[in-house]
Amino acid sequence: MAFRLSEKIKPFEKKIYLSSPTMHGEELQYVSDAYRTNWMSTVGANINEIERIVAEKLDCGHAVALASGTAALHCAIKLAGVKRGDKVFCSDITFSATVNPVVYEGGVPVFIDTEQDTWNMDPKALEKAFEIYPDVKVIVVANLYGVPGKMAELRAVADAHNAILIEDAAESLGATYCGRQTGTFGDVAVISFNGNKIITGSSGGMLLTNLLNQADKVRKWSTQSRENAPWYQHEEIGYNYRMSNVIAGVVRGQLLHLEEHIAQKKAIYERYKEGFKALPVKMNPFDAERSVPNYWLSCMIIDPQAMCRQVYGERNALYIPENGKSCPMEILDVLAKHNAEGRPIWKPMHMQPIFRMNDFITRNGSGRASTNAYIAGQIEDIGWDIFERGLCLPSDNKITKEEQDRIIEIIKACFE
């Protein structure tokens, strides 16, 4: 049994993190420049430069540096014209920050189920959603764990219904689909520089658009909507959303290492994939023919027949250890005992208490499968199935091969 392993393998002396910032030195140089030149607020060379670099790297028209990815999403929802009572189609497996800005503007999220191939929004479920709600005009799609969704199909559905597509690329900076960078498939898109992302500023995010008028509008909103007047003139609601020149300095130094970070994350993914060959598990999937992920987080999903019994409550989970089988919460508990950090897959939004009354659309229509439907092979609610059987593995790009080998052995023991 897995818990006996703790007697054989000592815990890591230094904690192994899920995904922590990796700093290089250039960040401090640019932050010091902001300090030395006294440009500490929401204007300065660092802001201007990261906007230029990101727009050029992603081949989009304009990048607007903001205080967070959530702030960028809020501005994207406003640009899309979402009003109180408007239904908005949203990814189901994602962090709540993808969805909350819809509610900020009074919109009503309708959650679209996930597909198995990439763990992202299912284009067939999205098409079904338009059959049920043909008047919806805004879609918010997230690229989960650095893996691009089926953007060509999703874009085609949006275009067929004259809907605005907002691409939440917070987790997928540097990933490509059909040779194009994620963040360029939406009418508007966002990226994040949160502390655990592949490139971090400790905080911060960006809104991406090809339209100058949209970029200018967001810059205005993000600085309290001040009008061009010699006094403080305000004619619409604004926000304190602009990124500081200090945070931009961190991001500027980090951007020099994007490809390096992606290569490190890919090596971690490949080592897990090789190490788990004999186990009844699979790694988080991606469309290898059309996409190149940034491998932000390595995840795994346990085969149905290898799952021990497990049940989720609102804030806790119970499981019964069983020889030859395991489950996500057992593995996470064992990793924690060894001072290594993992995480459950994002709990589907339609199962969150705050959104439980919102509509949820599968490719077969509206509905929810039972939590153990996968046992009988009757899976309809794909997102819940992935949540039940999946987990995020320690994916810090500072992890050594020896440390990762120990984590692989710990997880192997969970199935003994």
DOROLO-982807 format. One record per atom (N, C-alpha, C, CB): z, x, y; residue in one letter. Coordinates in steps of 0.2 Angstrom, whole numbers, plus 2048, in hexadecimal, padded with zeros to 3 digits. Atoms other than C-alpha are relative to their C-alpha. Last residue first. Glycine has a CB too. Layout:
<sites>
ZXYa...
</sites>
This chain:
<sites>
7FE7FE807e7E58047F8e8057FB7FDe803807801e804804805f7DC7FB807f8028037F9f7F9801801f7FF8077FFc7E8801814c7FD7FC7FBc7FE7FD807c7FA801804a7E781380Da8027F8801a806804803a802800807k7D5814814k8067FD7FCk7FE8067FDk804806801i7DB810825i7FE7FF7F9i7FA7FF805i7FB8057FFi7E881E825i7FD7F97FFi803800807i7FC800806e7DA82A81Ee8067FA800e8048077FFe804803805i7CE82582Ci8048007FAi7FA8047FFi8008077FFi7DC828839i7FC7FD7FAi7FD7FE807i7FA803802r7DF839831r8007F9801r806803805r800800808d7CC83D832d8077FD7FEd8008077FEd803805802q7CD838845q8007FF7F8q7F9800802q7FC8067FEe7DB844849e7FC7FA7FDe8017FF807e7FB800805e7D1852840e8057FA801e805806801e803802807k7C184E849k8067FF7FBk7FB8057FEk8037FA803t7CA84F85At7FE7FD7F9t8058057FFt7FE7FF807i7CD840865i7FD8057FCi7FF7F97FCi7FC7FA801k7C9843877k8038017F9k806800805k8057FA801n7BB836877n804806800n7FB7FF805n7FF7FC7FAd7C9828874d7FB8067FFd807803801d8077FE7FEs7C281C867s800805806s7FC7FA802s7FE7FB7FBp7D281785Dp7F9803802p8058057FEp7FD7FA802l7CA808854l802805805l7FC8037FAl8027FB7FCc7C77F685Ac8048067FEc8007FF808c7FB7FC7FCl7CA7E984Dl7FC805803l8068027FCl8027F97FDg7C07DC843g806803804g7FB7FE805g8027FB805r7C37CE836r7FF807803r7FB7FF7FCr7FC800805e7CB7C0840e8008067FBe7FF7FA7FBe7FA7FF7FEf7C27C4850f8058017FAf8037FA805f7FF7F97FEi7B27C5847i807802803i7FA802806i8007FD806d7B57B483Fd800808801d7F97FF7FCd7F9800803w7BA7AD84Fw8008047FAw8027F87FFw7FB7FC7FCg7AA7B2858g8078007FDg8007FD806g8017F9802i79F7AC849i805804804i7F9802802i7FD7FD7FAd7A579A84Ad8008087FFd8077FD801d8048037FBe79979383De802804807e8007F9801e7FE7FE7F9i79F79C82Ei7FB7FD805i7FF808800i8028057FBq79F79381Eq801801807q8037F97FEq8077FE7FEg7A07A1811g7FD7FB805g7FC8017FAg805804804a7AF799809a7F9801802a8027F9801a7FF800807i7BA7A780Fi7FB7FC7FBi8087FE7FEi8047FA802y7B17A8820y8028017F8y802806803y807802802a7B8797824a7FC8057FCa7FC7FD806a8017FD806n7CA79D825n7F97FE7FDn8057FF7FBn7FE7F8800t7CD79A837t7FE8037FAt807801803t7F97FE802s7C4789836s801807800s8027FC7F9s7FE7FF807a7B478883Fa8078017FFa7FC8057FDa7FC7FB802r7B2781850r8018007F9r807800804r7FB801805g7A5775858g8048077FEg7FD7FE7F9g7FA7FF7FEs796772863s8058007FAs8027FB806s7FD8057FBg78577485Dg807802801g8007FA7FDg801807803n77D77D84En8037FB804n8038007F9n807801800r77A78E858r7FF7F97FCr7FD8057FBr8037FC805t78C78C85Dt7F97FF7FFt8047FF7F9t807802803i79278586Di7FE8057FBi7FB7FF806i8027FA803f7A4785874f7FA7FE7FCf8068027FBf805801805d7AA778881d7FE8077FDd7F97FD802d8077FF7FDn7B977B88Bn7FC8007FAn800807803n803806800m7CA774884m7F9800803m8047FB805m801803807r7D078487Dr7FD7F9801r8077FF7FDr807802801f7CD78E88Df7FF7FB7FAf7FB805800f8028037F9i7DF791893i7F97FD800i800806805i7FD8067FEp7E5792881p7FE7FD807p808801801p7FB7FF7FBq7D879F87Cq8037FA803q7FD804806q7FA800803m7CE79A86Dm806802804m8008047FAm7FF807801h7BE796877h8077FF7FCh7FA7FD7FCh7FD8047FAm7C07A787Fm8017F97FEm7FB801805m8058047FDp7BE7B086Ep8037FC805p7FD7FC7FBp7FF807803k7CC7BD86Bk7FB7FB804k8087FD801k7FF8057FBw7C57CE870w8017F97FCw7FB800805w8068027FCi7C67D9860i8027FA805i7FB7FD7FBi804806803p7D87DE85Cp7F9800804p8037FA800p8008077FDr7DD7EF862r7FC7FB7FDr7FD801808r806804801g7E080185Cg8017F9804g7FF7FE7F9g8018067FDe7ED80E862e7F97FD7FEe800801808e8078017FFa7F381C857a7FF7F9803a7FB8027FAa8017FE7F9n805821856n7F9800802n804807802n8027F9800h806821843h7FE802807h7FA8017FCh7FB7FC803k810811843k7FF807800k8017FD7F9k7FB7FF7FBa80380A84Fa8068047FDa8037F9802a8027FB7FBl7F580E843l806801805l7FA7FD803l7FF7FA803v7FF804835v7FE806805v7FC8017FAv7F97FE801d8017F5840d8018077FEd8047FB7FCd7FD7FF7FAl7EF7F5845l807802800l7FF7FA805l8037FA7FEi7E97F6833i803802807i7F9800800i7FD7FB805e7F57E882Ee7FE807803e7FE7FF7F9e7F97FF7FEm7EF7DE83Dm8048057FCm8037F9801m7FF7FD7F9p7DD7E0839p807802802p7FC7FD805p8028057FBc7DE7DB826c801804807c8047F9800c7FC7FF7FAs7E07E4816s7FE7FB805s7FF808802s8028047FAk7DB7E3804k804802806k8017F97FEk807800800g7DC7EE7F4g7FD7FC806g7FD7FD7FAg8047FA803n7EE7EA7F1n7F97FF800n8028017F9n803801807e7F47DC7FCe7FC8067FEe7FC7F9800e8047FA803p7FE7DC80Cp7FE7FE7F9p805806801p7FD7FE806i8027CA812i7FD8067FDi8007FA7FBi8057FE806y7FE7C7824y8048027FAy7FB806802y7FD7FE807l8067BF833l7FB8017FBl8047FA7FEl803801806a8007BF845a8048027FAa7F9804800a7FF7FB806n8087BE856n7FC7FE7FAn8087FF7FEn7FE7F97FEr8057B7867r8028057FBr8067FF805r8027FF7F9e7FC7A6865e802807802e8047FB804e7FD8057FBg7FD7A6852g7FE802807g808801800g7FE7FF7F9y7F17AF847y8047FB803y7FA802804y8008057FCv7F17AF834v802801807v8047FA7FDv7FE7FF7F9q7ED7BC827q7FF7FA804q7FC806803q7FF8077FCr7EA7BC815r804802806r8057FC7FBr7FA803802c7E37CD80Fc8017FA804c806805800c7FA8027FBm7D17CF813m8067FE7FCm7FD7FB804m7FB7FB7FFa7C67D9807a8057FF804a7FD807802a7FD800806q7BB7CA801q806806800q7FB8027FBq7FC805802p7B67C7813p8058007FAp7FC7FA800p804805804d7B07D8817d8057FB7FEd7FD8047F9d7FE7FF807i7BB7E1824i7FC7FA7FDi8077FF7FFi7FF807802i7B37E3836i8018017F8i7FB7FC802i802801807m7B47F483Fm8017F97FEm8048057FBm7FC806803c7B47F9851c7FE8007F9c7FE7FA804c802801807s7AF80985As8047FB7FDs8018077FCs7FB800805l7B180786Dl7FD7FF7F9l8057FA801l7FA8007FCw7A680D87Bw8068007FBw8007FB805w7FA7FF805y79881186Fy807800803y7FE8077FCy7FD7FA7FEn78B81287Dn8068027FCn8027FF808n7FA8027FCp77F807874p803806803p8057FD7FBp7FC7FA801v76D80C870v8077FE804v7FD806803v7FA7FE7FCs7637FC86Es8038077FEs8057FA800s8018017F9r7527F6867r805802805r8007F8801r8078007FEe7507FC856e7FF7FF807e7FC7FB7FCe8027F97FFa763800853a7F8801802a8018037F9a807801802d7687EE857d7FD807801d7FC7FB804d8048007FAf77B7F1857f7F98007FDf801806805f8077FF801p7897EE84Bp7FC800807p7FD7FA7FCp8038057FBn79C7F084Cn7F8802800n803801807n7FF7FF7F9m7A07FB83Dm7FD7FB804m7FD807801m8067FE7FDk7A17F482Bk802801807k7FA7FA800k8008027F9v7AF7F281Fv7F9802803v806804804v8048067FFp7B27F280Cp8007FD807p8047FA7FCp7FC8067FEl7B680480Cl7FC7FA800l804802806l7FE803806a7AC812803a8057FA801a8048057FCa805802805k7A2816812k8027FC7FAk7FC8067FEk7FF807803f7B081581Ef7FB7FE7FBf8017FB806f7FA800803g7B0828823g8027F97FCg806801804g8007FC806e79E828826e8068007FCe7FE807802e805803805k79F819832k7FF8047FAk7F9800804k7FD806803y7AF82083Ay7FB7FD7FBy8027FB805y7FB7FD805r7A683183Dr8047FA7FCr805804804r8037FE806e797828844e8058037FBe7FB806802e803806804y7A181E851y7FD8037F9y7FB7FC804y7FA803803i7AB82E856i7FE7FA7FCi8047FD806i7FD7FC805a79B837859a8067FD7FCa802807802a805801806k793829863k8038047FAk7F9802802k7FE807803k7A382986Ek7FB7FF7FAk7FF7FB806k7F9800804q7A183C871q8017F97FDq805802805q8017FC806a78E83A875a8078017FCa7FD807802a803804805i79282C881i7FF8047FAi7F97FD803i7FB805803h79F83688Ah7FC7FC7FBh8037FC806h7FB7FC804e79384588Ce8047FB7FDe803805805e8047FE806e785839893e8058037FBe7FA804801e801806804l7918328A0l7FD8017F9l7FC7FB804l7FE7FF807h7988438A5h7FE7FA7FCh8078017FFh8047FA802l7918458B7l8018017F8l803806803l807801801l7968338BAl7FC8067FEl7FD7FD806l801803807q7A88378B8q7F97FF7FFq8047FA800q7FF7FA805g7A98428C8g7FE7FE7F9g807803801g8057FB7FEr7A18348D3r8008067FBr800802807r806802803v7AD8278CBv7FA805800v7FD7F9802v7FF7FF807v7BC8318D0v7FA7FE7FCv8067FC7FEv8007F9801g7B58338E2g8018017F8g805803804g8077FE801a7B18208E2a7FF8087FEa7FC7FE806a802802807i7C381D8DFi7F98027FFi8017F87FFi7FC7FC804v7C78278EFv7FE7FE7F9v8087FF801v8047F9800n7B981F8F9n8048057FBn7FF803807n7FE7FB7FCs7C180E8F5s7FC8067FFs808801800s7FD7FA803m7B78008EDm802805805m7FB8047FBm8047FA800r7B47F08F6r8048067FDr7FE802808r8037FE807y7BC7E08F0y7FC807800y7FB7FB7FEy7FE7F9800n7C87DA8FEn7FD8047FAn807802801n7FC7FE805y7BF7C98FEy802808802y7FE7FF7F9y8017F9803g7B67BE90Ag8058037FCg7FF805806g7FA7FD803i7B57AC90Fi7FE8077FDi8027FB7FAi7FF802807e7A77A791Be8068047FDe7F98017FCe804806800e7A47A892Ee8007FD7F9e7F9800803e801802807h7B07B6932h7FD7F9800h8078007FDh803806800q7B07C0943q7FF7FE7F8q7F97FF804q800803807y7BB7CE945y7FE7F9800y8078017FDy7FA802802w7B67D5956w8007FD7F9w8037FA805w7FB7FB7FEp7A77DF95Bp8077FE7FFp7FF801808p7FD8017F9a79C7D4951a805805802a8037F8800a8027FB7FCn7927D6941n8017FE807n7F88027FFn8078017FDe79B7CA936e7FF806805e8007F9804e8007FF7F9r7AA7CF92Br7F97FF803r803807802r8058047FDs7A97C791As800800808s8007F97FEs7FD8067FDq7BA7CE914q7FB7FC804q805802805q7FC7FD7FAt7B37DF90Ft8027FA805t7FB805804t7FA7FB802s7AD7DA8FEs804803805s7FC8057FCs7FB804804w7A37CA904w8068057FFw7FE7FD7FAw7FD8047FBk7997D5910k8067FD7FDk7FB7FC803k7FC7FB7FCr7957E2902r8047FC806r7FB805804r7FA7FE804v7907D38F7v804806804v7FF8037F9v7FC806800k7847CC904k8078027FCk7FD7FA7FCk7FD8007F9d77C7DD907d8057FA800d7FB7FF805d7FC7FA7FFa7797DF8F4a804800807a7FC8077FFa7FA801804q7727CE8F3q805805800q7FE7FF7F8q7FC8057FDn7677D0901n8067FF7FCn7FB7FA802n7FC7FD7FBl7617E18FAl8047FA803l7FB803805l8018037F9l75B7D98EAl805802805l8017F87FFl8067FD7FDn75A7E38DAn7FE7FD807n7FA7FE7FBn8058057FEt76C7E08D6t7FA803802t8027FB805t8077FD800l77B7E98CEl7FB7FA801l7FE8037F9l805806801l78D7E58D2l7F9803801l8017FB805l8068007FCm7997F48CFm7FC7F97FFm7FB8067FFm806803803g7AA7F78C9g7FA800805g8027F97FDg8068007FDg7BB7FF8CDg7FA7FD7FCg7FD807802g8028077FFs7CA8058C5s7F9800803s8067FC805s7F9803801s7D18168BEs8007F8802s805803805s7FE7FE7FAg7C081C8C4g8077FE801g7FC7FC806g7FB8047FDt7BA81B8B2t801803807t8068017FCt8007FC7FAi7AA81F8A8i8067FC804i7F9800804i8037F9802i7AB81A896i7FF804806i7F97FF7FDi807800800k7B780C89Bk7FD8077FFk7FD7FD806k8027FF807n7CA80D897n7F98007FFn8037FB7FCn7FD7FA803g7D080F8A9g7FE8027F9g8077FF801g7F9801802n7C48028B1n8028067FCn8017FA7FCn7FD7F9801f7B38088B7f8088007FFf7FF804807f7F97FF7FFs7AA7F88B4s802807800s8047FC7FCs7FD7FB804i7987F28B5i807801802i7FC807800i7FA7FD7FEv7907E28BCv8028067FBv8067FC801v7FD7FD806a77F7DA8BBa807803803a7FC8047FCa7FA7FC7FDv7757CE8C6v8048037FAv8047FC805v8028017F9d7647C68C0d805804805d8007F9802d7FE8067FCg7697CD8B0g7FD800807g808800801g804806803f75F7DA8A6f8027F9803f8027FF7F8f8068027FDt7637E98B0t7FD7FA7FDt7FC806800t7FE8017F9g7767EC8ACg7F97FE804g803806803g7FD8067FFt7717F389Bt803800807t8067FF7FBt7F9800800q76580189Dq8037F9801q802804807q7FE8017F9r7537FF898r8088007FFr7FE7F9802r8017FA7FBg74B808889g8037FE807g7F9801800g8077FF7FFc74A7F887Ec7FE805806c7FD7F9802c803806804y75D7F5881y7F8801802y8037F9801y8078027FFt767804888t7FE7FB7FBt7FB806800t804802806a779809889a7F97FD802a8047FA7FDa8037FA803g77F814898g7FC7FD7FAg8058057FEg8037FC7FBl78C80789Fl7FD8067FCl805803805l8067FD803s7907FB891s7FC805804s7FB7FA7FEs7FF7FB805e7A17F5893e7FB8047FEe8037FC7FAe7FA7FC7FFa7A07ED8A4a8018057FBa8067FB801a8017FA803a78E7E78A1a806805801a7FA804802a7FA7FD800d7917D58A5d8008077FCd8077FC7FDd7FE7FB806e7807CF8A7e806804802e7FA805800e7FB7FA7FEi77E7C08B2i8028047FBi8067FC804i7FC7FD805l76F7B58AEl804806803l7FB8047FBl7FE7F97FEi7697A88BAi8048037FAi804800807i7F97FF7FFa7617998B1a801807803a8047FF7FAa7FF7FE7F9n74F7938B3n808801802n7FD7FA804n7FC8067FDh75078B8A1h802801808h8077FF7FCh802806803a743796899a8037FA804a8007FF7F9a8068027FCd7487A48A4d7FD7FA7FEd7FB8067FEd7FE8017F9a75A7A489Da7FA7FE804a803806803a7FD8067FFv7537A288Bv8027FE807v8077FF7FBv805805801a7487B188Da8027F9800a7FC8017F9a8048017FAr7557BB894r7FB7FB800r7FD807802r7FB8037FCl7617B8885l7FC7FF807l806804801l800807802e7527BC879e8057FC805e8037FF7F9e807803800a74E7CC882a8017F97FFa7FB8047FCa8018027F9m7617D0885m7F97FD801m800807804m807801801k7667D0873k7FD7FD806k7FF7FA7FAk802806804g7777D7877g7F87FF7FFg8037F9804g8048057FCp77A7E987Cp7FF7F97FBp7F9803802p806801804v7887F2873v7FC7FA804v8027FD7F9v8057FB7FFg7957FA87Eg7FA7FF7FCg8028077FFg7FE7F9802y7A47F1877y7FA805801y8028007F9y7FA7FF803l79C7E087Al8018077FEl8017FB7FBl8017FB805n78E7DE886n8068037FDn7FB806803n7FD7FA800a7937CE890a7FD8047FAa8087FF7FFa8007FC806v7887C0895v803806800v7F88007FEv7FD7F97FFv78B7B48A3v8018037F9v8087FF803v7FD7FE807i77F7A58A4i803807802i7FA8017FBi7FE7F97FFv77B79B8B4v8038017F9v806800805v8057FC7FCk77078B8B7k803807800k7FF7FE806k7FC7FA7FEv77777E8ABv7FB805803v8048037F9v7FF7FF7F9d76D76E8ACd803806802d8037FA804d8067FD7FDp76776D89Ap800802807p7FB7FB7FFp7FF8007F9y77976B893y7FA803804y806804802y7FB8057FEi777766881i802800807i8078037FCi802807802e76676D87Ee8067FB801e7FF8007F8e8048037FBf76B77C889f7FD7F97FEf7FA804802f7FC8027FAa77978087Ea7FC7FC805a804806803a7FC806801k76E78086Fk8047FD805k8048017F9k806805800e76378E877e8037F97FEe7FB8017FCe8028017F9l77379887Al7FB7FA801l7FE806804l7FB8047FEa778796868a7FF7FE807a8078037FFa801806803k76779D863k8067FB802k8008007F9k8068037FCp7697AB870p7FF7F97FDp7FA8047FFp805802804d77A7AF868d7FB7FD804d8037FC7FAd803807800m7857B8874m7FA7FF7FCm7FF7FE807m8018037F9n78B7C986En7FE7F9800n7FB805804n7FA8037FDw7927D085Ew8007FD807w8068057FFw7FD7FC7FBt7837DA85Bt8067FE803t7FB801806t8047FA800d77A7D484Bd803805806d7F97FF802d7FE7FB805q7877C6847q7FD807802q7FF7FF7F9q8047FE805e7847BB856e8028067FCe7F8800802e8027F9801t7917B4861t7FB8007FAt8068047FFt7FE7FC806d7957A2867d7FC8077FFd7FF7FC7F9d805800805i79279B878i8028057FBi7F9803804i8007FA804f7A1796883f7FA8007FAf8068027FDf802803807v79F789890v7FE8067FCv7FA7FB801v8047FC805p7A878F8A0p7FF7FC7FAp8058067FEp7FD802807v7AC7828ADv7FC8047FBv7FF7F87FFv804801806g7A97888BFg8047FF7FAg7FB8067FFg800807802g7B67868CDg7FB7FE7FAg7FF7FC806g8058047FCe7B17978D6e8007F87FEe7F9802800e7FE7FF7F9y7C07A08CFy7FC7FB804y7FF807802y7FB8047FEv7BC7988BEv803801807v8068007FBv803807800v7AC7A18BCv8057FB803v7FD7FE7F9v8048017F9p7B57B18C2p7FC7F9800p7FC805801p7FB8027FAn7C17AF8B3n7FC7FF806n805805801n8008077FFv7B37B08A6v8047FD806v8037FC7F9v807802800t7AE7C28A4t8007F9802t7FD8017F9t8037FF7F9a7C07C78A9a7F97FE801a800808801a8008067FCs7C67BE899s7FD801807s8077FE801s7FA8007FDf7C07CC88Ef8007FA805f801807804f7FF7FB7FAt7B27C8883t807800803t7FA7FD806t7FC7FA801i7AD7BE874i7FF805805i7FE8047F9i7FA802803d7A77AD87Ad8058067FEd7FF7FC7FAd7FF7FD806s7997B2886s8077FE7FDs800808800s7FD7F9800c7977A6894c8018027F9c8077FF803c8007FE807f78C796898f803808800f7F98007FDf8037F9801v7917908A9v8018027F9v804805805v7FF7FD806k79577D8ADk7FC807800k7FE7FC7FAk8067FD804d7967798BFd8028037F9d7FD805805d802804805g7A676F8C4g7FA8027FCg7FE7F9803g7FB804803r7AA7788D4r7FC7FB7FBr8057FD804r7FB8047FCk79B7838D9k8057FC7FBk7FB7FA804k7FC805804v7917918D2v8057FD804v8048047FAv7FF8077FDg7857988DEg8047FB7FCg7F97FD801g804805804a77E7A78D4a8017F9802a8038007F9a8078007FFl7847B28E2l7FC7FB7FCl7FD8077FEl8028037F9k7957AB8E1k7F9801801k804804805k7FF807801i7967AF8CEi7FE7FD807i8077FE7FDi806802804a78F7C18D1a8007F87FFa8008037F9a8058007FBc79D7C38DEc7F97FE7FDc7FF807803c7FF8067FBh7AA7BE8D2h7FA800805h807801803h802806803l7A27CA8C5l8017FA804l8047FF7F9l807801800a7A37D88D1a7FE7FA7FCa7FD8067FCa8028017F9a7B57D58D5a7F97FF800a802805805a7FF8087FFt7B87D48C2t7FE7FE807t8087FF7FFt805804803g7B07E58C0g8017F9801g7FF8027F8g7FF801807s7BC7EC8CCs7FA7FD7FDs8067FC7FFs7FA7FE802a7BE7F28DEa8017FF7F9a8067FC804a7FB8057FFl7AC7F18E2l8068037FDl7FE7FA7FEl7FA7FD802a79D7FE8E4a8067FB802a802807802a7FB8017FBv78D7F58E7v8078017FDv8007F8802v7F9800803a77E7FB8DDa8057FF805a8018067FBa7FA7FF7FCh76C7F78E3h8068007FCh8007FB806h8017FF7F9g75A7F78DCg806802804g7FE7F9803g7FF8067FDc75D7FB8CAc800801808c8077FC7FEc8068027FEd75780A8C0d8007F8803d7FB8007FBd801806804l76880C8B7l7F97FD802l8057FB802l7FF7FF807k76981E8BCk7FE7FA7FCk8078027FFk8057FC802e76281B8CEe8008017F8e800807803e8068037FFa76D80D8D2a7FA8047FDa7FF7FE807a800805805v77C8168CAv7F97FC801v8067FB801v8007FD807i7798268D4i7FF7FA7FBi8068047FFi8077FD801r77581D8E5r7FF8027F9r7FF806805r805805800e7858128E4e7F98027FFe8007FC806e800803807i78F8218DEi7FB7FA800i8077FE7FEi8037FC806e78982B8EDe8007FC7FAe803807800e8078007FFn78D81E8FBn7FC8037FAn7FE803806n803807801i79E81B8F4i7F9800800i8037FB805i7FF802807n7A282D8F3n7FD7FA7FEn8078017FEn8057FD803a79B830905a8007FF7F8a800808801a8007F9801g7A782490Dg7FA8037FBg8068027FDg8067FC7FEv7AC813910v8008077FFv7FE7FE808v806803804t7B9808908t7F9802803t8017F8800t801807801s7C881290Ds7FA7FE7FDs8017FD808s7FC803805m7CD82490Bm8007F97FFm808802802m803806801w7C082D916w8047FD7F9w7F88017FEw7FC8067FEn7CC83A91Dn7FC7F97FFn802801807n8048037FAt7C084891Bt8037FA803t7F97FF7FDt8027FB7FBr7CC852910r7FD7FE806r7FD8067FDr7FA7FF7FCy7D2843907y7FF805806y8068037FBy7FE8067FDa7C183D902a806801804a8017FA7FBa8058007FAd7BC84F8FEd8027FA804d7F98007FDd7FD7FC7FBs7CC8508F3s7FB800806s8008077FDs7FA8037FDv7C68418E9v803804806v8067FF7FBv8038057FCy7B58498E7y8067FC803y7FB7FC7FCy8037FE7FAq7BD8598E1q7FE7FB804q7FA8047FDq7FC7FE7FBl7C98508D6l7FD803806l8058057FDl7FD8067FDe7BC8478CDe804802805e8037FC7FAe8048027FAe7B28578CAe8037FA803e7F97FF7FDe7FE7FB7FAg7C185D8BFg7FC7FE806g7FE8077FEg8037FA800h7BD8558AEh801805805h7F87FF7FFh8017FE7FAm7C78458AAm7FD8087FFm806800805m8027F9802t7C683B89At7FE803807t7FB8017FBt8047FC7FCp7CE82A89Dp7FF8077FEp803800807p7FC7FE7FAs7D682288Es7FB804804s8068047FEs8067FD7FBs7CD818880s804801806s7FA7FB800s806803802l7D7812870l7FB803805l8017F8802l8018067FCy7E481F872y7FA7FD7FEy800802808y807800800i7EB82C866i7FE7F9803i7FD8007F8i803807802k7FD82F86Ak7F8801801k8027FB805k8028037FAk803841869k7FC7FA7FFk7FB806804k7FB7FE7FBe80E84685Be7FE7FD806e801807800e8027FB7FBf80383C84Ff805801805f7F97FD804f8038037FAp80D833842p7FD805804p8057FC804p7FC8017FAk81083C832k7FC7FD806k803807802k8047FE7FAi805838823i8057FF806i7F97FD801i8047FA802k80E837812k7FD803806k7FB7FE7FBk7FC7FB803e81D82B816e7FC8077FEe8037FE7FAe7FC7FD7FBs812821821s8058057FEs8047FA804s8047FB7FDl80681E813l804804805l7FA7FE803l7FD7FA804r81381380Ar7FD806803r7FF8007F9r7F97FE7FDf80F806817f8038067FDf8047FA800f8007FD7FAa7FD805812a806803803a7FC7FC805a8008047FAm800800800m800804806m8067FB800m
</sites>
